[in-house]
Amino acid sequence: MNPSTLSRTQCAVVLFILRKISIDPIPITSSICLYMAIFRPVWFKRLVETIYADINGKD
């Protein structure tokens, strides 16, 4: 399994878990997305680069 597919699978699993944990008065997933949009953490940039590595030919 290449790193891109592994990262995509991990993201899907994490989003599914966050969706199940999310409680209506406290939206966890949208809070995390808001954090990523405002602060743009380095780990998120690396994750996106890993996901799209096979598209850019960086396998």
Distance bins in CASP14 RR format, pairs under 12 A and 6 or more apart:
PFRMAT RR
TARGET T0000
AUTHOR 0000-0000-0000
RMODE 2
METHOD distances of the structure
MODEL  1
1 7 0 0 0 0 0 1 0 0 0 0 0
1 8 0 0 0 0 0 1 0 0 0 0 0
1 9 0 0 0 0 1 0 0 0 0 0 0
1 10 0 0 0 0 0 1 0 0 0 0 0
1 54 0 0 0 0 0 1 0 0 0 0 0
2 8 0 0 0 0 1 0 0 0 0 0 0
2 9 0 0 0 0 0 1 0 0 0 0 0
2 50 0 0 0 0 1 0 0 0 0 0 0
2 51 0 0 0 0 0 1 0 0 0 0 0
2 53 0 0 0 0 1 0 0 0 0 0 0
2 54 1 0 0 1 0 0 0 0 0 0 0
2 55 0 0 0 0 0 1 0 0 0 0 0
2 57 0 0 0 0 0 1 0 0 0 0 0
2 58 0 0 0 0 0 1 0 0 0 0 0
2 59 1 0 0 1 0 0 0 0 0 0 0
3 9 0 0 0 0 0 1 0 0 0 0 0
3 10 0 0 0 0 0 1 0 0 0 0 0
3 46 0 0 0 0 0 1 0 0 0 0 0
3 47 0 0 0 0 0 1 0 0 0 0 0
3 49 0 0 0 0 0 1 0 0 0 0 0
3 50 1 0 1 0 0 0 0 0 0 0 0
3 51 0 0 0 0 1 0 0 0 0 0 0
3 52 0 0 0 0 0 1 0 0 0 0 0
3 53 1 0 0 1 0 0 0 0 0 0 0
3 54 0 0 0 0 1 0 0 0 0 0 0
3 57 0 0 0 0 0 1 0 0 0 0 0
3 58 0 0 0 0 1 0 0 0 0 0 0
3 59 0 0 0 0 1 0 0 0 0 0 0
4 10 0 0 0 0 0 1 0 0 0 0 0
4 11 0 0 0 0 0 1 0 0 0 0 0
4 47 0 0 0 0 0 1 0 0 0 0 0
4 48 0 0 0 0 0 1 0 0 0 0 0
4 49 0 0 0 0 1 0 0 0 0 0 0
4 50 1 0 0 1 0 0 0 0 0 0 0
4 51 1 0 1 0 0 0 0 0 0 0 0
4 52 1 0 0 1 0 0 0 0 0 0 0
4 53 1 0 1 0 0 0 0 0 0 0 0
4 54 1 0 1 0 0 0 0 0 0 0 0
4 55 1 0 0 1 0 0 0 0 0 0 0
4 56 0 0 0 0 1 0 0 0 0 0 0
4 57 0 0 0 0 1 0 0 0 0 0 0
4 58 0 0 0 0 1 0 0 0 0 0 0
4 59 1 0 0 1 0 0 0 0 0 0 0
5 11 0 0 0 0 0 1 0 0 0 0 0
5 12 0 0 0 0 0 1 0 0 0 0 0
5 50 0 0 0 0 0 1 0 0 0 0 0
5 51 0 0 0 0 1 0 0 0 0 0 0
5 52 0 0 0 0 0 1 0 0 0 0 0
5 53 0 0 0 0 0 1 0 0 0 0 0
5 54 1 0 0 1 0 0 0 0 0 0 0
5 55 0 0 0 0 0 1 0 0 0 0 0
5 59 0 0 0 0 0 1 0 0 0 0 0
6 12 0 0 0 0 0 1 0 0 0 0 0
6 13 0 0 0 0 0 1 0 0 0 0 0
6 47 0 0 0 0 0 1 0 0 0 0 0
6 50 0 0 0 0 1 0 0 0 0 0 0
6 51 0 0 0 0 1 0 0 0 0 0 0
6 53 0 0 0 0 0 1 0 0 0 0 0
6 54 0 0 0 0 0 1 0 0 0 0 0
7 13 0 0 0 0 0 1 0 0 0 0 0
7 14 0 0 0 0 0 1 0 0 0 0 0
7 43 0 0 0 0 0 1 0 0 0 0 0
7 44 0 0 0 0 0 1 0 0 0 0 0
7 46 0 0 0 0 1 0 0 0 0 0 0
7 47 1 0 0 1 0 0 0 0 0 0 0
7 48 0 0 0 0 1 0 0 0 0 0 0
7 49 0 0 0 0 1 0 0 0 0 0 0
7 50 1 0 1 0 0 0 0 0 0 0 0
7 51 1 0 1 0 0 0 0 0 0 0 0
7 52 0 0 0 0 1 0 0 0 0 0 0
7 53 0 0 0 0 1 0 0 0 0 0 0
7 54 0 0 0 0 0 1 0 0 0 0 0
8 14 0 0 0 0 0 1 0 0 0 0 0
8 15 0 0 0 0 0 1 0 0 0 0 0
8 47 0 0 0 0 1 0 0 0 0 0 0
8 48 0 0 0 0 0 1 0 0 0 0 0
8 50 0 0 0 0 1 0 0 0 0 0 0
8 51 1 0 1 0 0 0 0 0 0 0 0
8 52 0 0 0 0 1 0 0 0 0 0 0
8 53 0 0 0 0 0 1 0 0 0 0 0
8 54 0 0 0 0 1 0 0 0 0 0 0
8 55 0 0 0 0 0 1 0 0 0 0 0
9 15 0 0 0 0 0 1 0 0 0 0 0
9 16 0 0 0 0 0 1 0 0 0 0 0
9 50 0 0 0 0 0 1 0 0 0 0 0
9 51 0 0 0 0 0 1 0 0 0 0 0
10 16 0 0 0 0 0 1 0 0 0 0 0
10 17 0 0 0 0 0 1 0 0 0 0 0
10 47 0 0 0 0 1 0 0 0 0 0 0
10 50 0 0 0 0 1 0 0 0 0 0 0
10 51 0 0 0 0 1 0 0 0 0 0 0
11 17 0 0 0 0 0 1 0 0 0 0 0
11 18 0 0 0 0 0 1 0 0 0 0 0
11 32 0 0 0 0 0 1 0 0 0 0 0
11 44 0 0 0 0 0 1 0 0 0 0 0
11 47 1 0 0 1 0 0 0 0 0 0 0
11 48 0 0 0 0 1 0 0 0 0 0 0
11 50 0 0 0 0 1 0 0 0 0 0 0
11 51 1 0 0 1 0 0 0 0 0 0 0
11 52 0 0 0 0 0 1 0 0 0 0 0
12 18 0 0 0 0 0 1 0 0 0 0 0
12 19 0 0 0 0 0 1 0 0 0 0 0
12 51 0 0 0 0 0 1 0 0 0 0 0
13 19 0 0 0 0 0 1 0 0 0 0 0
13 20 0 0 0 0 0 1 0 0 0 0 0
14 20 0 0 0 0 0 1 0 0 0 0 0
14 21 0 0 0 0 0 1 0 0 0 0 0
14 28 0 0 0 0 0 1 0 0 0 0 0
14 29 0 0 0 0 1 0 0 0 0 0 0
14 32 0 0 0 0 1 0 0 0 0 0 0
14 47 0 0 0 0 0 1 0 0 0 0 0
15 21 0 0 0 0 0 1 0 0 0 0 0
15 22 0 0 0 0 0 1 0 0 0 0 0
15 28 0 0 0 0 0 1 0 0 0 0 0
15 29 1 0 0 1 0 0 0 0 0 0 0
15 30 0 0 0 0 0 1 0 0 0 0 0
15 32 0 0 0 0 1 0 0 0 0 0 0
15 33 0 0 0 0 0 1 0 0 0 0 0
16 22 0 0 0 0 0 1 0 0 0 0 0
16 29 0 0 0 0 0 1 0 0 0 0 0
17 28 0 0 0 0 1 0 0 0 0 0 0
17 29 0 0 0 0 1 0 0 0 0 0 0
17 32 0 0 0 0 0 1 0 0 0 0 0
18 26 0 0 0 0 0 1 0 0 0 0 0
18 27 0 0 0 0 1 0 0 0 0 0 0
18 28 1 0 1 0 0 0 0 0 0 0 0
18 29 1 0 1 0 0 0 0 0 0 0 0
18 30 0 0 0 0 1 0 0 0 0 0 0
18 31 0 0 0 0 1 0 0 0 0 0 0
18 32 1 0 0 1 0 0 0 0 0 0 0
18 33 0 0 0 0 1 0 0 0 0 0 0
19 27 0 0 0 0 0 1 0 0 0 0 0
19 28 0 0 0 0 1 0 0 0 0 0 0
19 29 1 0 0 1 0 0 0 0 0 0 0
19 30 0 0 0 0 0 1 0 0 0 0 0
19 32 0 0 0 0 0 1 0 0 0 0 0
20 28 0 0 0 0 0 1 0 0 0 0 0
20 29 0 0 0 0 0 1 0 0 0 0 0
21 27 0 0 0 0 0 1 0 0 0 0 0
21 28 1 0 1 0 0 0 0 0 0 0 0
21 29 0 0 0 0 1 0 0 0 0 0 0
21 31 0 0 0 0 0 1 0 0 0 0 0
21 32 0 0 0 0 0 1 0 0 0 0 0
22 28 1 0 1 0 0 0 0 0 0 0 0
22 29 1 0 1 0 0 0 0 0 0 0 0
22 30 0 0 0 0 1 0 0 0 0 0 0
22 31 0 0 0 0 1 0 0 0 0 0 0
22 32 0 0 0 0 0 1 0 0 0 0 0
22 33 0 0 0 0 0 1 0 0 0 0 0
23 29 0 0 0 0 0 1 0 0 0 0 0
23 31 0 0 0 0 0 1 0 0 0 0 0
24 30 0 0 0 0 0 1 0 0 0 0 0
25 31 0 0 0 0 0 1 0 0 0 0 0
26 32 0 0 0 0 0 1 0 0 0 0 0
27 33 0 0 0 0 1 0 0 0 0 0 0
27 34 0 0 0 0 1 0 0 0 0 0 0
28 34 0 0 0 0 0 1 0 0 0 0 0
28 35 0 0 0 0 0 1 0 0 0 0 0
29 35 0 0 0 0 0 1 0 0 0 0 0
29 36 0 0 0 0 0 1 0 0 0 0 0
30 36 0 0 0 0 0 1 0 0 0 0 0
30 37 0 0 0 0 0 1 0 0 0 0 0
31 37 0 0 0 0 0 1 0 0 0 0 0
31 38 0 0 0 0 0 1 0 0 0 0 0
32 38 0 0 0 0 0 1 0 0 0 0 0
32 39 0 0 0 0 0 1 0 0 0 0 0
32 41 0 0 0 0 0 1 0 0 0 0 0
32 44 0 0 0 0 1 0 0 0 0 0 0
33 39 0 0 0 0 0 1 0 0 0 0 0
33 40 0 0 0 0 0 1 0 0 0 0 0
33 44 0 0 0 0 0 1 0 0 0 0 0
34 40 0 0 0 0 0 1 0 0 0 0 0
35 41 1 0 0 1 0 0 0 0 0 0 0
35 43 0 0 0 0 0 1 0 0 0 0 0
35 44 0 0 0 0 1 0 0 0 0 0 0
36 42 0 0 0 0 0 1 0 0 0 0 0
36 43 0 0 0 0 1 0 0 0 0 0 0
36 44 1 0 1 0 0 0 0 0 0 0 0
36 45 0 0 0 0 1 0 0 0 0 0 0
36 47 0 0 0 0 1 0 0 0 0 0 0
36 48 0 0 0 0 0 1 0 0 0 0 0
37 44 0 0 0 0 1 0 0 0 0 0 0
38 44 0 0 0 0 0 1 0 0 0 0 0
39 45 0 0 0 0 0 1 0 0 0 0 0
40 46 0 0 0 0 0 1 0 0 0 0 0
40 47 0 0 0 0 0 1 0 0 0 0 0
40 48 0 0 0 0 0 1 0 0 0 0 0
41 47 0 0 0 0 1 0 0 0 0 0 0
41 48 0 0 0 0 0 1 0 0 0 0 0
42 48 0 0 0 0 0 1 0 0 0 0 0
42 49 0 0 0 0 0 1 0 0 0 0 0
43 49 0 0 0 0 0 1 0 0 0 0 0
43 50 0 0 0 0 0 1 0 0 0 0 0
44 50 0 0 0 0 0 1 0 0 0 0 0
44 51 0 0 0 0 0 1 0 0 0 0 0
45 51 0 0 0 0 0 1 0 0 0 0 0
45 52 0 0 0 0 0 1 0 0 0 0 0
46 52 0 0 0 0 0 1 0 0 0 0 0
46 53 0 0 0 0 0 1 0 0 0 0 0
47 53 0 0 0 0 0 1 0 0 0 0 0
48 55 0 0 0 0 0 1 0 0 0 0 0
48 56 0 0 0 0 0 1 0 0 0 0 0
49 55 0 0 0 0 0 1 0 0 0 0 0
49 56 0 0 0 0 1 0 0 0 0 0 0
49 57 0 0 0 0 0 1 0 0 0 0 0
49 58 0 0 0 0 1 0 0 0 0 0 0
50 56 0 0 0 0 0 1 0 0 0 0 0
50 58 0 0 0 0 1 0 0 0 0 0 0
50 59 0 0 0 0 0 1 0 0 0 0 0
51 58 0 0 0 0 0 1 0 0 0 0 0
52 58 0 0 0 0 1 0 0 0 0 0 0
52 59 0 0 0 0 0 1 0 0 0 0 0
53 59 1 0 0 1 0 0 0 0 0 0 0
END
